[in-house]
Amino acid sequence: MASLLRHRIQSLVRSNRHFYSILSPNSTTPLSSKEKTKAAFSLLKFENNPEKIVEICQEATLIPETHLDRIVFSMAISKLSKSNNFSYIKQFIDEFRSSRPDLRSSERFAAHAIILYGQAGMIDDALRVFTEYHADIVGNSSSTGSVKALNALIFAFILAKDFKEVNRIYLEFPKLYNIEPNLQTYNNVAKAFCESGSSSSCYSVLAEMDRKGVKPNATTFQYLLSGFYMEEKEEDVGKVLEMMKEKYRIGQSVATCNIRIKSLCKLKRSTEAKALLDGMISRGMKPNINTFSHLIFGFCLEGNLEEAQRLFRSMLNSGCKPDAQCYFTLVHYLCEGEDFETALLLCQESVEKGWVPNYGTMEPLVNGLARVGKVQEAKELVGKMKERFTWNVSRWDEVEAGLPQ
């Protein structure tokens, strides 16, 4: 299969004869690079066949140096990974590297390929790309290695949740490859320790940063706060806040407050999180959409739908516009609380803005409306879903057939 796929990919790279029949079947004029990427993005949303996923990406002639192209790469890898098509992932990335000699020496693409393998959980291949890049580009041991590639490798292992290996790489690779860690390196390691439930190990990371003259930033402490909250180590939370203020002179930004609010809400301590919001406002800080979104989720999680709705109204009154997630969260939990009429109003408002909740949220809403006698409203919602998502019509046909006639 690998050789057959290799032949297919190489043929696509050499020829554009099939290009427009896939990305733009109705067009006779060549597409620009950006148009190719947008077309590939649209097609990949609904494509699950691994060969076609690879074909779409190859024919779009993606350039990993651009942000949009990297998004498309990531989407393709995610789809192939979810369907366990790991051989296609390896073939896809490796053939892309071999067919583009200019990318073989590209530090950015090496870093991106490493992260893509980490995203797929293919950590051996992530490590292989790292070592190949240094063997090809860096050469002898006296040369300086790539901190960008090192950071990508650590992040890849974080994505794969192999935190033990993160620690080994952090301790051994800087010396082995003559790499000087930077702020991103230390932040990635701190993130790994905190996500693995070993937040206290971050104190040694801070000590190492002090020795190296690398000053931590707000992100560093946001990882620590999130980790200590997750482990419910209140004393360490206070210690970190004091350290930020007294030792490093880093104030609590809105982003830092949001981390604390989010963490408390996850712990079902939303009332404490709300007190933080009140404190922010009293100090003249302006909460943003994330602040309110975390709190709305927190109160919904605790079943306090009235407070969640009050926060939603408070957000509107403050001039902060809700995003799709705010609507989806409220609609979902209002349905759980069987307040289907309020859920319907918010759902309609959300749909008017172009934000449609997923099937898992909409199906309980439709059936709930039918149960409380709002059959016509339920049928109208089904009609809108069928009109908007034509690929899912049969599923909604079944729901509609189960409604009272």
N, C-alpha and C positions, 0 to 999 in steps of 0.2 A: 504493500500500500504506500509505503514511504517513497519508493522510487517513482511510482505512478504519480503521486501528488507532486513530487519534485519536478517531474517532466511537465506537468500541467502548469505549475507556477512559472517555470522558466519560459514556457511558451507564451504565457500571458504577458510577462515582462517584455518579451521581444516583439509582440504583436498587439496592435490595437483593433484588430478586425472585429472582435466580439464586444469591444468596450461599450459602445453606445447602445447595443442591444440590451445591456444589463443596467447600466446607470442612467441612461436616457434613451429608452427605446423609441420614443416619438420625435427625437431631435436629429436633425441632419447637420447641425453646426457643432463644432468642438466645444466642450465645456472648459471653463477655466479651472484652475487647481482648486479654488474654493468651492466652486459649483460641484466638482467631483466629490469632494469631501462631504458636502451637504447631502448629495444624492446617496452616497454610501451610508451616511448616518440614518437617513430615512429608511433605506432598505433593510439595514441591520436590525432595526427595531422589531421587525416581524419575521426575520429569517432565522431558522434554527438548524438548517442543513449545514453541517460543518464544511463540506466542500464549497458550497455557495458563499458561506461567510468568508472563507479564505479568498475565493475568487473576487468577491466584491471589493475587499480591501486591496488586493493586488491591482485590480483594474482601476481603482481610484488613485493609484500611484501616490500613496500617502507619503508625506514628508514628516518624520517624527520631530522636526524642529519647530513645528507650529502647534499651538495649543489645541485647535480644533481637531487636527489630525491625531494628536495624542489621545483625545477623548474617544475618537472612533477606534483606534487601536485597542484602548482599554475595554470598550464595549464588546469588541470582537473576542478578546481574550476571556472576558467574563462569560460570554455565551458558550464558548468552547469548553471552558472549565466546568460550568454547571452541567453540561451534558457529558462530562468525563472524556472529552476528546483531547486528551493530553498529547497524543502523538501529532495531532494537527497543530497544536500550539507550538510544539518544538520545531516542527517542520516549517511552519509559517514564519516564526521569528528568525530561525537560523538561515532559511533561504533568503529572507529579506536582507539579512546581514551580508550573505555571500554574493547576492546579486547587486549590491550597492557598495562597491569598494570604498567609496567616500565615507560611508557610515561605519566601516570597520574601525576607522581611526577617530570616530566622533565620540568624544567623552559624553556628550549629552545623550546620544542614542544608546551607548553602552549602559548608562545609568537607567534609561527608560526601559531597555530590554530586561535588565536585572529586576526592576520593579514589576514588570509584566509577568515575569516568571514567579515572583513572589506572590502576586495577585492570584495566580493559578495554583499556588501551593507547591510549585515545582522548584524547591529550594536548591536541589543539587544542580539544576541548570542555571539558577541565578548565580550560584558560586562559580560555576564553570565559565560563564560570561565574564565575571569579574576577573578571574585568573587569566583567561585568554586575552582580555583587554590589556592587562598589565604586561603579559608576556610579549604581546605584539607591539605595544606602544612604549611602555616604560623601559623594557629591556633589562639591563643589569641592575643589581641590587643597590648600587650607589645612586640610582636615579630616584627622583621624587615621585611617589605614587599619586593617584587621583583621590582627593578627599570627596569629590562629588560621587565617584563610583562607590567609595566606602560607605557614604551616607545612604546611597541607594540600596546597597547590600543589607545594611542594618535595617532599613525600612522594609525591605522585602521579607526579611525574617520576622519582623513585627507583623506584617500582613499574614504570614503563614503561622503566626502565633508560636514560633519556635524561640521562646525567650531565652532558653539556656544557651542556644547558639549565638544569640545577640551578645551575651556577656562574653563569650569566648572571642568573638570577632573584635569586640571593643578592647579586650585586654591584649590580644595577640597581633592583630593585623596592622595597627599603626607602626609597630617595630618591624614586622615582617616585610611590609611594603614601603617602608620609609614615608609614612603619611603623618602629617600633623593634624590631629583632629581640630575641628572648628566648632563654633556655637551650635550648628545644626547637628553635628555628630553627638555632642553631649545632650542636646535636647531629645534626639531620637532614642538614646540610651535611657534617659530619664523616663520617656514615654513607655519604653519596654518594661522597665522595672515597675512602673505604676500600674500598667495593664496586667502584669503577672502577679500582682498582690505583694510585691516586694518594695513598696514605696520608700521604706527606711533606707534602702541601698542608695537612694538618690543623694543622701548626705555625703557619701564618699565621692559621688560625681561632682557635687558642688565644691568639695575640697580639692579635687583634681583640677577643676576649672580655675580655682583661686591660684593654685600652684603654676598653672600655665598662663595666667593673666587673661583668661577669657571670662568676660563678665556675663552672667546669666541675664536673660531678658524676661519680659512678662510671660512669654510662652513657657519658659522653663518652670516658673512657679505655678502656672496654670495646670501643668501636668502633675506637679506635686500635690496641689490642692485637690485635684480630682481623685488622685490615688489615695490620699489619706482620708478623704470623705468616704470613698468606696470601702475602705477598710475600717471605717468608723473610728478613726484615731483622732479624736477631738483635740487632744493636747498637741499633736503634731500640726494640725491645721493652724492652731494659734501660734505655734512656733514659726511656721512658714510665713504667716502674715507679719509677724514681728520682724523676721529676717528681711523680708521685702522692704519694710519701712525703714528700719534702723541701719541695717548693714549695707543694703544695695540701693537705697533711696528710690525704690520703684513703687509708685502709687498704685492704688487699686483702680484700674480702668473699668469701663463698662464690660469689656470682654472678660475680665477677671471676676467681676461680680456675677456675670452670667454663668461662669463655670461653677461658682459656689451655689447659685440658685438652682442650676440644673442638677447638681449633685444632691442637694437637699431634697429636691422633688423626687428623684429616683429612690431616695430612702423613705419616701412618704412622710416627709417633714415639711410640707408645703407652707404651713403657717410660719415656720421659721424663715423660709425662703421669701415669703411675702414681706416679712419684717425687713429683710435685706433690701427689697424693692423700695419700701418706704424710706429706709435710710439713704438710699441712692438719691431719691427725689429731694429729701431734706437737705442733702449736700449740694444740690444744684446739678446733679448728674442726670442726663436724659436717657432713660431706658430705651432700648430698641426692640425690634420685632422678636429677636431671640429671647429677650428677657420675658416678654409676655407669653411667648410660645411655650417656654419651659414651665412657667407657672400654670398656664391653662392645662397643660398635660398633667402636671403634678396634682392639681385639685381634681381633675377628671379621674386620675388613677385612684385617688382616695374616695371617689364617689361623691365629692362635693361639687355637684354640677352647678349649683346656684352661684358659688364663688367663682367658678370657672367662667360663667356667663357674665358676672360682674366685671371680671378682669377683661373680658373681651370688649365690653362696652367702655371700660376705662381706657383701653388701648385706643379705641376709636375717638374718644373725647380728647385724648392727648395728641391727636394728629398722627399717630403711628398706624400705618396701614397694615392690616392683617395679611399674612401670606396664605398660600394654599394649605400648608400644614395645619394652621390654626383652625381653618374650616373643617378639614378632614378629621382632626382630633375631636372637635366638638360634635360633629355629626355622628361619628363612631360611638362615642360614649353616651350621647343622648339616646341613641338607639338602644344601647345596653340598659339605660335607665328607663326605657320605654316612653320617652317623651318624643314621640314620632312627629308631632306637629311642629315643634320647635326645630327638630332636626331637618324637617322638610324645608322650612323657611331658610335656614342657613345653607342647606344644599342648593336651593334655587339661586340664592345669592352667589354662591360659589360658582355654579355652572355659568351664570351670567358673566362672570369674570374670566371664564374659560378654564376653570379648575374643576375637574370632574373626579369625585372620589372613586376608588377602585371597586371592583365587583364585590369584594369582601365587605365593604361598607354599604354599598348601594342595595345589595340583595336583602339584608335584614331591614333596611329602611322601607323598601317596597312591600315586603311581607308584613311588616309592622303596621304600615298605613292601612293595608287591607284589613288587618285584624281590628283596627279601631274605626272601621267604617269609611275610610278614605280610599275607596276602591278606585274611583275615577282618577284621583291624584296619583295613585300607585301605577295605574295603566299609562298615564301621561309620562311618568318617569321612565317606564320601560320603553315607551316609544322614543324618547330622547336618547336613551342608551343604544337602542338598535340603530337609530339614525347616525349617531356619532361613532359607534364602534361596529362597523359592518362585519368585521372578522369574528365578532362574538355574538352574532344574531341568534344562532341556534341555542346558545345558553340562555339568552333572555326569552326566547320562545318558550322554553320549558318553565321559566318562572311565570311568564304571562299565562300559560295554560293552567297553572295552579291557582290563579287568582279567582275569586268569586265572579261569576258571570252576571 
